[in-house]
Amino acid sequence: MSNLFDYLISLAGGLVLGGLYFGGLWLTVKKALTARYPALWLLPSYVLRIGMALAGFYWLSAGAWPRLLVCVAGFLLVRVVSIRWVQANPAAPNRKEATHET
């Protein structure tokens, strides 16, 4: 029973990490489309999101590679759902529309 609980915690943690990572990516891209200097949004966001994900994977796996795999599976599940959600809701305008360039 303990192993099942550990795997469920790892899966839930992977889902949360994926939600934070891809939610942060979505917000960053949305903001970068209208920013004067998009790199000032993209680079720090990337470093923060990668650092958070790697630290989360390390902590949730607790040195056990099967728990790491379950955590990564949850993370990737959020990725698939995020991609489908963004494709179904194309609310983000392209850069020219966002900055009113002609």
N, C-alpha and C positions, 0 to 999 in steps of 0.2 A: 504494500500500500504506500510505503514511503517513496518508492521510485515513481509511482504514478503521480503522486502529489508533486514531487520534484519536477517531473516533466510538464505537468499542468502549469506550475509556476513559471517554468522556462518558456512555455508557449505564450502564456499571458504577458510575460515580460517582453518577449519578442514582438508581440502585437503592439504593446505600448511603445516600444522603441521605434517600430516601423511607423506608427502613427505620428510620433514626434518628429521623426526624420523626414517623412514625406509631406507631412503638414507644414513643417518648417520650410521645406523646399518649395512648396506651392506658394506660401506667403512671400518668400524671398523673390521668386520669379515675378510674382504679381507686383511687388514693390519695385523691382529692378526695371521693369518695363517703363516706368514713368520717372525713374531717378535720373538725375543729371549725370552721375557717375555710377553706373550699375556695378562695377567691380567692387566698389566700397560696400555693397550689399552682398554680392555673391561670394567673395572670398572669405570674409569673416563667418558668414553663415555656413559655408562648407566646412571650415575648420571646426566650428562649434558642433555641427551635426555629426561629423565623423568622430570627433572626440567623444561625444555623448554615446554614440552607437557602440564604439569599441569598448568604452568603459562599462557600458551596460552589458555587453556580451561577456566580457571578462568576469564581471561580478555575478551575473546570472548563471554562467556555466560552472562556476566554482571548481574549475580544473577538470571537469568531466566532459569529454568530447561529445557523448550522446546528448547531454543537456545543451551543449553549444549548438548542435545540429537542430534540435527542436526549437531553440530560440531563433536561429537563423530562418527556419521554416516559417515561424510566425511573422518574422520581419518581411520575408518575401511574399507571404500571403497578403500583407498590407500593401505591398508594392503592386501586386496584380489588381487588387481592388481599387487602389488609387488611380492606376492607369485607366481602368474601365470607367471610373467615375469622371475623370477629367475628359475622356473622349465623349462621354454621354452629355457632359455639361460644358461645352466650349464657351465659357464666359470670358476668358481672357482675350482681349483684342491683340492684334499684332502691334509691333512697336510703332509703326507709322501712325496708326489710329490713336495709340495711347499718348503720344507726344504731340499730336496734331501737326506732324511734318507733312509736307507735300513734295 
